[in-house]
Amino acid sequence: TGSFDPNDKQGMPFGVKSEHFIPLDQPIEYMIRFQNTGTDTAFTVIVRDTLDPELNINSIRPLGSSHPYTFNLSGQGVAQFVFTNIMLPDSNINEVASHGFVKFTISPKASLAEGTNIENKAAIYFDFNEPVITNTTWHTLGIRYLLESNVLFDPEIGLEVFPNPTTDAVNFTLKSPVPLYGLLEILDVNGK
């Protein structure tokens, strides 16, 4: 396997199709993960997120985190999470303890048009080092994905889902006269 950047940003729901469609009024939950891959303990970590202008800054709600932090909004929609005295060990000394995260939720502005794109990324500062820039997440507002289907049903294959309804766990059984190979993806209506 190849290397990966342990500092990233995720937006949930992921969205549907390659455009990451979500409903127009769907709040987005962001999680920003960070890891100290340096050579010494990090004393302060700052996560600075310049929010997309299509997001309603008044709807932001901080959620959980791996460590205590202070939160503030500044400038034109800049959300800042400051982990003071975090004492985050470097990954060479303690890989498990070298990770951290912060989550928040925010909604798109009201009355945005279908097809509006929302992009977001964050900057992570470890002490006095240059920022680490996360990947860019994106969502497209709209419900056009509900108007089409690309599902092809094979009458030779049976699918059983039980128990139905369920609130916790569900079982899937595929029945086929021949071996089946492929990928089964299960998404809820929000693309999770």
N, C-alpha and C positions, 0 to 999 in steps of 0.2 A: 504494500500500500504506500501511497505517497504521503508527504507531509501535509499538514493542514494548519490554518491559522486558528489558534484557540480563542482569539478575540473576534467575536462576531455579533451580529444582530439578527434576530428573528422576529417576524411579525405574524401574529395569529389572529384570525384564521389565516391559513396559508393562501386561501383563495382557490378558485376553480379555473382550470385550463391554464395554458401558458401565460395568459394575461393576468392571472391571479384575481379574477373577478370576485368582488364582495358586494353585498347589498349597499345601497346608497347611505344608509344611516348606521352601518355596522361599526361599532367601536373596534379599534385595533389594539391588541395587547402586544407590546414590544418587550422582548427580553434581550438585554445586552450582557454577553458573557465576556469575562476577561481572565487572563492568566499571566502571572509574573514569570516570564521566561528569561528574565535577566540573570544577573550573577550575584544579586544581593537582595535582602529583604526590602520590600516596598513599604514605605511609611505612610504615604498618601496616594490614593488613587482617585482621580476625578474623571467622571464620565460626562461628557458635554455633547448634547444632542441638539443640533439646530433643526427644528421641526419644519416639515414641509408647510408652506403657507396655506395649503388647502385643509390643514388640520385645525380644529377649534381649540385654541390654547386654553380656553376657559374650562374645557372638559377633561384636562389631564388629571389623572389620579395615580399617584405612586402606589405601587403594590409591594410585593415581597422583595427581599434581597438576601444575599449571603452574609452580609455584615452590616452593622449600623451605619447610617449615612445622614447627611443633611441635604435637603432639597431646596432649590430655588429656581425661579424663572427670571431671566434677564433679557435685555435687548428685544429683538424682534423674534420671539418664540424660541429662545434658547433654554432648554431644560438642563439643569446641572445637578449631578449627584456627587457629593463629596464624601469620600470615605477617609476620614481623618484618623491617624494612628491605627490603620488597618493591620499593620505588621504582617503583610502578605509575604510568606517565604518564597524564595525562588524555586522553580520547578526542579532544579538539580538537588536541592536539599530536602524538599518535601513536596512531591508532585501533587498529591491529593489536596493538601492545604493551600496550594498555589493558585487555586481557582476562586473566582467570585462572580456574582451576577447581580443585576438589578432589573426589576420589571415595573412597567407602568402601562396604563391604558389611556387612550385618547380617541376622540371621535372626529370624523370628517366634519367640515363646516356644513351647515344646513343648506339645502337648495343647490347643491353642486350638480352639474350636468352628468348624465351617464357618459362613461368613457373618460372621466377625469382620472388622471394618474396621480398617485401619491407615492413619492419616493422618500426614503429616509436612511440615514447612516449616522454613526456617532464617532466621536473622537475620544480615545481613552488615554489619559495621562498618568504615567507611573512616576511619581516624584517630579524631578526636574527634567525628565527626558522628553524628546519630541513625541507628539501624540501618535498613537496607533489608530489608524482609520479602519473602521469596520467595513464589511461588505454593504452594499446598498440593497435594502428591501424595497419591494414595490407592490402596489395593489392598484387595480382598476375598478372604479366604481361602476356598478351596473348589474343588471339581472338578465342580460341577453343569453347567458349560458343556460338558463332554464328553458329556453325556447327550442333547443335542439338536442338530439340524442345521437351518439355514435355507438350505441350498444347493439351488438349483433347477437341474437339468441340462437343457439344451436338446439334443435329439438331433441337431439340425442343426449344432451347433458341436463341433469337435474340438479337443482340447488335447494337444499333444505337449510332453513334458518330457525333455530330454536334456542331457548323459549322465545315466543313472540306473543305479546310484547315483553320487553326486558328492561331492567333499570341498572343492571350491573354487568353481567357477562353474557355473551352470546356465542353459540356454536354454529359453524358453517360446515356443511357436508356437501361435497360435489360428487355426483354419481354419473359415471360415464362407462360405456362398454369398452373404451380404449384408454390407455394412460393419457393423462393430461399434463402439459407443461405450460407454465406461464406465470403471470403475476396477477395476484388478486389485490386490488386496492380498495379500501373501505373508507369512505369520507362521509362526514355528516353534512347537513345542508350549508354549514358555514365553511366547508372545505378543510375541516380539521380531521 
